[in-house]
Amino acid sequence: MEDLVQSFLLVVLGEMGDKTQLLALILTARYKKPWTIMWGIFAATILNHGLAAAFGGHLSSLVEPNVLRWILGLTFIGFAVWVLIPDKDDGLDQIQDKGVFWTTLTTFFLAEMGDKTQLATIALGAKYQNVILVTIGTTLGMLVADGLAVFLGERLTQKMQMKWIRLVAAFLFFIFGVGILIGLHTAL
């Protein structure tokens, strides 16, 4: 159950202020069909994060366990720094219209490629070697974070200071990374 909870927490916090959350806000403002957008986010995320978690699980079988712990520990500490840097919309307002569901699915899938939440999913897949629970946890985290943008939108961004959310997310990634490295120290 730890793999599900950790996957959820790291992604829900790491996704706050992320470009896909901005994308959810843009899609909602454009189409005004929140449930269709949420289904598109779900389909894109389950596919993207399922592949990422499977890749991470496979990667863990190729790397010696102590080396993997160092890689994972330092990766999560790197995510702690990365999450402090706010994302920009990077031309997300130039979306090609293919219908609400397909536009959401394709733009979210592509926006997640190489994104910190996809890379975190790879690392979580490598750490826990449980594709299903990691995928469920990261997908739920994505749905909660992006659902806030879809359903609460601009009201939420006016009331919440993203600086504090980023700090909490960075702290969580850092603690997770240090915990892995301390586990390495006790394992040696």
Backbone hydrogen bonds in HBPLUS format (Angstrom, degrees):
<---DONOR---> <-ACCEPTOR-->    atom                        ^
c    i                          cat <-CA-CA->   ^        H-A-AA   ^      H-
h    n   atom  resd res      DA  || num        DHA   H-A  angle D-A-AA Bond
n    s   type  num  typ     dist DA aas  dist angle  dist       angle   num
A0004-LEU N   A0001-MET O   3.13 MM   3  5.26 120.8  2.50  98.7 112.6     1
A0005-VAL N   A0001-MET O   3.02 MM   4  6.33 169.7  2.04 160.8 162.5     2
A0006-GLN N   A0002-GLU O   2.84 MM   4  5.84 169.7  1.85 154.6 158.2     3
A0007-SER N   A0003-ASP O   3.10 MM   4  5.92 153.9  2.17 131.9 139.7     4
A0008-PHE N   A0004-LEU O   2.97 MM   4  6.13 158.3  2.01 146.4 152.6     5
A0009-LEU N   A0005-VAL O   2.90 MM   4  6.13 175.2  1.90 160.2 160.5     6
A0010-LEU N   A0006-GLN O   2.97 MM   4  6.01 171.9  1.97 153.7 156.3     7
A0011-VAL N   A0007-SER O   3.21 MM   4  6.21 158.9  2.26 142.4 148.1     8
A0012-VAL N   A0008-PHE O   2.84 MM   4  5.95 170.9  1.85 162.2 165.4     9
A0013-LEU N   A0009-LEU O   3.13 MM   4  6.10 165.6  2.15 147.2 151.2    10
A0014-GLY N   A0010-LEU O   2.92 MM   4  5.74 148.8  2.02 131.7 141.9    11
A0015-GLU N   A0011-VAL O   2.82 MM   4  5.65 139.7  1.99 147.1 153.9    12
A0016-MET N   A0013-LEU O   3.28 MM   3  5.53 152.1  2.36 104.4 112.0    13
A0018-ASP N   A0015-GLU O   2.91 MM   3  5.00 163.9  1.93 128.3 127.8    14
A0021-GLN N   A0018-ASP O   3.02 MM   3  5.29 129.0  2.29 103.2 116.8    15
A0022-LEU N   A0018-ASP O   3.08 MM   4  6.52 152.3  2.16 149.1 157.5    16
A0023-LEU N   A0019-LYS O   2.81 MM   4  6.06 146.7  1.92 139.6 149.8    17
A0024-ALA N   A0020-THR O   2.91 MM   4  6.12 151.2  1.99 138.9 145.5    18
A0025-LEU N   A0021-GLN O   3.11 MM   4  6.39 152.5  2.19 142.1 148.9    19
A0026-ILE N   A0022-LEU O   2.95 MM   4  6.27 155.4  2.02 149.7 156.2    20
A0027-LEU N   A0023-LEU O   2.86 MM   4  6.09 167.9  1.87 158.8 161.5    21
A0028-THR N   A0024-ALA O   2.99 MM   4  6.07 157.8  2.04 144.3 150.5    22
A0029-ALA N   A0025-LEU O   3.00 MM   4  6.17 156.8  2.05 144.0 150.6    23
A0030-ARG N   A0026-ILE O   2.94 MM   4  6.13 150.4  2.02 147.2 155.6    24
A0031-TYR N   A0027-LEU O   2.83 MM   4  5.90 175.9  1.84 156.5 157.9    25
A0032-LYS N   A0028-THR O   2.90 MM   4  4.93 144.2  2.03 124.8 135.8    26
A0037-ILE N   A0033-LYS O   3.06 MM   4  6.28 159.9  2.10 157.7 164.1    27
A0038-MET N   A0034-PRO O   2.89 MM   4  6.12 155.3  1.96 146.4 153.3    28
A0039-TRP N   A0035-TRP O   3.01 MM   4  6.25 152.9  2.08 143.8 150.4    29
A0040-GLY N   A0036-THR O   3.03 MM   4  6.31 151.9  2.11 144.2 151.8    30
A0041-ILE N   A0037-ILE O   2.87 MM   4  6.17 155.4  1.93 151.7 158.8    31
A0042-PHE N   A0038-MET O   2.85 MM   4  6.06 159.4  1.90 147.2 153.0    32
A0043-ALA N   A0039-TRP O   2.96 MM   4  6.17 169.0  1.97 150.2 152.4    33
A0044-ALA N   A0040-GLY O   2.99 MM   4  6.11 167.2  2.01 149.3 153.2    34
A0045-THR N   A0041-ILE O   2.89 MM   4  5.92 161.2  1.93 150.2 155.9    35
A0046-ILE N   A0042-PHE O   2.89 MM   4  5.97 170.4  1.90 157.9 160.7    36
A0047-LEU N   A0043-ALA O   3.25 MM   4  6.26 159.5  2.29 142.1 147.5    37
A0048-ASN N   A0044-ALA O   2.90 MM   4  5.99 169.7  1.91 149.8 153.2    38
A0049-HIS N   A0045-THR O   2.74 MM   4  5.59 163.9  1.77 151.4 156.6    39
A0050-GLY N   A0046-ILE O   2.97 MM   4  5.56 139.2  2.14 123.3 134.6    40
A0051-LEU N   A0047-LEU O   3.12 MM   4  6.25 163.3  2.15 147.0 150.6    41
A0052-ALA N   A0048-ASN O   3.00 MM   4  6.23 154.5  2.07 142.5 150.5    42
A0053-ALA N   A0049-HIS O   2.82 MM   4  5.89 164.5  1.84 147.7 151.2    43
A0054-ALA N   A0050-GLY O   3.03 MM   4  6.14 157.7  2.08 143.8 150.3    44
A0055-PHE N   A0051-LEU O   2.91 MM   4  6.09 156.5  1.97 146.0 152.8    45
A0056-GLY N   A0052-ALA O   2.89 MM   4  6.16 158.6  1.94 149.0 154.9    46
A0057-GLY N   A0053-ALA O   2.89 MM   4  6.13 158.4  1.93 148.2 153.9    47
A0058-HIS N   A0054-ALA O   2.93 MM   4  6.16 157.3  1.98 149.0 155.0    48
A0059-LEU N   A0055-PHE O   2.81 MM   4  5.99 157.2  1.86 149.7 156.8    49
A0060-SER N   A0056-GLY O   3.01 MM   4  6.24 148.1  2.11 145.7 153.2    50
A0061-SER N   A0058-HIS O   3.03 MM   3  5.34 138.7  2.20 104.3 115.8    51
A0062-LEU N   A0059-LEU O   2.99 MM   3  5.24 149.2  2.09 105.5 115.2    52
A0067-VAL N   A0064-GLU O   3.05 MM   3  5.45 120.1  2.43 113.1 127.8    53
A0068-LEU N   A0064-GLU O   2.91 MM   4  6.09 159.2  1.95 157.6 164.3    54
A0069-ARG N   A0065-PRO O   2.95 MM   4  6.21 151.8  2.03 146.6 153.4    55
A0070-TRP N   A0066-ASN O   3.21 MM   4  6.47 158.4  2.26 141.9 146.7    56
A0071-ILE N   A0067-VAL O   2.94 MM   4  6.22 166.2  1.96 154.8 158.7    57
A0072-LEU N   A0068-LEU O   2.80 MM   4  5.99 168.9  1.81 155.8 158.8    58
A0073-GLY N   A0069-ARG O   2.80 MM   4  5.86 167.1  1.82 151.1 155.5    59
A0074-LEU N   A0070-TRP O   2.99 MM   4  6.06 171.9  1.99 152.9 155.4    60
A0075-THR N   A0071-ILE O   2.85 MM   4  5.91 146.4  1.97 142.5 153.2    61
A0076-PHE N   A0072-LEU O   2.95 MM   4  6.16 163.9  1.98 156.0 158.0    62
A0077-ILE N   A0073-GLY O   3.13 MM   4  6.36 152.7  2.21 143.2 151.0    63
A0078-GLY N   A0074-LEU O   2.86 MM   4  6.06 149.2  1.96 141.8 150.7    64
A0079-PHE N   A0075-THR O   2.87 MM   4  6.25 146.5  1.98 145.5 155.3    65
A0080-ALA N   A0076-PHE O   3.03 MM   4  6.31 141.4  2.18 137.9 147.9    66
A0080-ALA N   A0077-ILE O   3.11 MM   3  4.98 121.4  2.47  90.3 105.2    67
A0081-VAL N   A0077-ILE O   3.33 MM   4  6.76 145.2  2.46 142.1 149.5    68
A0081-VAL N   A0078-GLY O   3.15 MM   3  5.27 123.1  2.49  97.6 110.7    69
A0082-TRP N   A0078-GLY O   2.93 MM   4  6.20 165.3  1.95 151.6 156.1    70
A0083-VAL N   A0079-PHE O   2.85 MM   4  5.90 160.5  1.89 154.4 156.9    71
A0084-LEU N   A0081-VAL O   3.10 MM   3  5.51 147.1  2.22 108.7 118.3    72
A0085-ILE N   A0082-TRP O   3.04 MM   3  5.56 160.2  2.08 114.9 121.2    73
A0092-LEU N   A0089-ASP O   2.87 MM   3  5.33 137.1  2.05 117.6 130.4    74
A0094-GLN N   A0091-GLY O   3.01 MM   3  5.63 163.3  2.04 123.1 125.3    75
A0103-THR N   A0099-GLY O   2.87 MM   4  5.72 154.7  1.94 151.7 159.8    76
A0104-THR N   A0100-VAL O   2.95 MM   4  6.03 162.1  1.98 149.0 154.2    77
A0105-LEU N   A0101-PHE O   2.85 MM   4  6.07 169.9  1.86 157.1 160.2    78
A0106-THR N   A0102-TRP O   2.96 MM   4  5.98 172.6  1.97 147.0 149.5    79
A0107-THR N   A0103-THR O   2.96 MM   4  5.93 162.5  1.99 146.6 152.4    80
A0108-PHE N   A0104-THR O   2.89 MM   4  5.81 161.1  1.93 150.0 155.8    81
A0109-PHE N   A0105-LEU O   2.96 MM   4  5.99 162.8  1.99 147.6 153.2    82
A0110-LEU N   A0106-THR O   3.03 MM   4  6.10 168.8  2.04 148.4 151.7    83
A0111-ALA N   A0107-THR O   2.84 MM   4  5.86 153.2  1.91 141.5 150.1    84
A0112-GLU N   A0108-PHE O   3.00 MM   4  6.08 143.1  2.14 146.8 154.4    85
A0113-MET N   A0110-LEU O   3.18 MM   3  5.32 147.6  2.29 101.8 111.1    86
A0115-ASP N   A0112-GLU O   3.00 MM   3  4.95 167.7  2.01 119.0 120.5    87
A0118-GLN N   A0115-ASP O   3.07 MM   3  5.32 122.4  2.42 102.8 117.1    88
A0119-LEU N   A0115-ASP O   2.96 MM   4  6.27 166.0  1.98 160.3 164.6    89
A0120-ALA N   A0116-LYS O   2.77 MM   4  5.85 148.2  1.87 140.6 150.2    90
A0121-THR N   A0117-THR O   2.98 MM   4  6.05 144.3  2.11 132.4 141.5    91
A0122-ILE N   A0118-GLN O   3.00 MM   4  6.39 149.1  2.10 145.9 154.0    92
A0123-ALA N   A0119-LEU O   3.01 MM   4  6.31 161.7  2.04 146.6 151.1    93
A0124-LEU N   A0120-ALA O   2.76 MM   4  6.01 155.3  1.82 148.7 156.2    94
A0125-GLY N   A0121-THR O   2.81 MM   4  5.94 155.3  1.87 145.0 152.0    95
A0126-ALA N   A0122-ILE O   2.94 MM   4  6.23 148.2  2.05 145.5 154.3    96
A0127-LYS N   A0123-ALA O   2.87 MM   4  6.12 153.5  1.94 145.8 153.5    97
A0128-TYR N   A0124-LEU O   2.88 MM   4  5.97 177.9  1.88 157.3 158.0    98
A0129-GLN N   A0125-GLY O   2.81 MM   4  5.08 139.6  1.98 127.4 138.9    99
A0134-VAL N   A0130-ASN O   3.04 MM   4  6.06 166.3  2.06 162.2 166.7   100
A0135-THR N   A0131-VAL O   2.92 MM   4  5.86 158.0  1.97 142.7 149.7   101
A0136-ILE N   A0132-ILE O   2.90 MM   4  6.09 160.3  1.94 150.5 156.3   102
A0137-GLY N   A0133-LEU O   2.89 MM   4  5.97 165.6  1.91 145.6 150.2   103
A0138-THR N   A0134-VAL O   2.86 MM   4  6.02 170.6  1.87 155.1 157.7   104
A0139-THR N   A0135-THR O   2.91 MM   4  5.85 154.6  1.97 142.7 150.6   105
A0140-LEU N   A0136-ILE O   2.88 MM   4  6.02 163.0  1.91 151.6 156.3   106
A0141-GLY N   A0137-GLY O   2.97 MM   4  6.14 155.4  2.03 144.3 151.6   107
A0142-MET N   A0138-THR O   2.92 MM   4  6.12 152.7  2.00 143.0 150.2   108
A0143-LEU N   A0139-THR O   2.87 MM   4  6.13 159.2  1.91 151.6 157.3   109
A0144-VAL N   A0140-LEU O   2.93 MM   4  6.13 156.7  1.99 150.2 155.8   110
A0145-ALA N   A0141-GLY O   3.03 MM   4  6.17 174.4  2.03 150.5 152.4   111
A0146-ASP N   A0142-MET O   2.84 MM   4  5.85 167.9  1.86 153.2 157.4   112
A0147-GLY N   A0143-LEU O   2.73 MM   4  5.38 136.4  1.92 127.6 140.6   113
A0148-LEU N   A0144-VAL O   3.04 MM   4  6.25 142.9  2.18 143.8 151.3   114
A0150-VAL N   A0146-ASP O   2.89 MM   4  6.20 154.7  1.95 147.2 155.0   115
A0151-PHE N   A0147-GLY O   2.81 MM   4  5.84 174.6  1.81 154.1 155.7   116
A0152-LEU N   A0148-LEU O   2.85 MM   4  5.31 147.3  1.96 132.4 142.6   117
A0153-GLY N   A0148-LEU O   3.14 MM   5  6.55 126.8  2.44 139.3 149.4   118
A0153-GLY N   A0149-ALA O   3.06 MM   4  4.29 127.5  2.35 100.3 113.4   119
A0155-ARG N   A0152-LEU O   3.16 MM   3  5.87 128.0  2.44 153.4 150.8   120
A0156-LEU N   A0153-GLY O   3.14 MM   3  5.69 129.2  2.41 111.2 121.8   121
A0157-THR N   A0153-GLY O   3.39 MM   4  6.78 158.2  2.44 146.2 152.0   122
A0158-GLN N   A0154-GLU O   3.11 MM   4  6.24 139.4  2.28 145.1 154.2   123
A0159-LYS N   A0156-LEU O   3.11 MM   3  5.31 131.7  2.35 101.5 113.9   124
A0160-MET N   A0156-LEU O   2.97 MM   4  6.02 158.7  2.02 164.5 168.9   125
A0164-TRP N   A0161-GLN O   3.07 MM   3  5.80 132.8  2.30 117.8 126.4   126
A0166-ARG N   A0162-MET O   2.86 MM   4  6.04 165.0  1.88 156.5 160.1   127
A0167-LEU N   A0163-LYS O   3.01 MM   4  6.24 151.4  2.10 140.8 148.8   128
A0168-VAL N   A0164-TRP O   3.00 MM   4  6.25 159.3  2.05 148.2 152.8   129
A0169-ALA N   A0165-ILE O   2.94 MM   4  6.17 163.6  1.97 151.7 156.6   130
A0170-ALA N   A0166-ARG O   2.78 MM   4  5.95 161.3  1.81 150.7 156.3   131
A0171-PHE N   A0167-LEU O   2.90 MM   4  6.05 158.1  1.95 145.7 151.8   132
A0172-LEU N   A0168-VAL O   2.95 MM   4  6.20 158.2  2.00 149.5 155.1   133
A0173-PHE N   A0169-ALA O   2.94 MM   4  6.23 166.3  1.96 157.2 160.0   134
A0174-PHE N   A0170-ALA O   2.86 MM   4  6.01 161.2  1.90 150.1 156.0   135
A0175-ILE N   A0171-PHE O   2.85 MM   4  6.04 167.6  1.87 154.7 157.6   136
A0176-PHE N   A0172-LEU O   2.95 MM   4  6.06 159.4  1.99 147.6 153.8   137
A0177-GLY N   A0173-PHE O   2.91 MM   4  6.14 160.5  1.95 150.1 155.2   138
A0178-VAL N   A0174-PHE O   2.83 MM   4  6.08 165.7  1.85 158.0 161.8   139
A0179-GLY N   A0175-ILE O   2.78 MM   4  5.87 156.5  1.84 145.9 153.4   140
A0180-ILE N   A0176-PHE O   3.06 MM   4  6.35 149.3  2.16 143.8 151.3   141
A0181-LEU N   A0177-GLY O   3.03 MM   4  6.35 158.8  2.07 147.5 153.3   142
A0182-ILE N   A0178-VAL O   2.74 MM   4  6.00 155.5  1.80 156.9 163.8   143
A0183-GLY N   A0179-GLY O   2.96 MM   4  6.11 152.2  2.04 139.5 147.4   144
A0184-LEU N   A0180-ILE O   2.99 MM   4  6.33 136.9  2.18 137.9 150.1   145
A0185-HIS N   A0181-LEU O   3.00 MM   4  6.38 151.8  2.08 144.2 150.9   146
A0186-THR N   A0182-ILE O   2.98 MM   4  6.34 160.9  2.02 156.5 160.0   147
A0187-ALA N   A0183-GLY O   2.99 MM   4  6.04 136.7  2.18 134.6 146.4   148
A0187-ALA N   A0184-LEU O   3.11 MM   3  5.01 123.6  2.45  91.9 107.0   149
A0188-LEU N   A0184-LEU O   3.04 MM   4  6.30 134.4  2.26 146.2 157.3   150
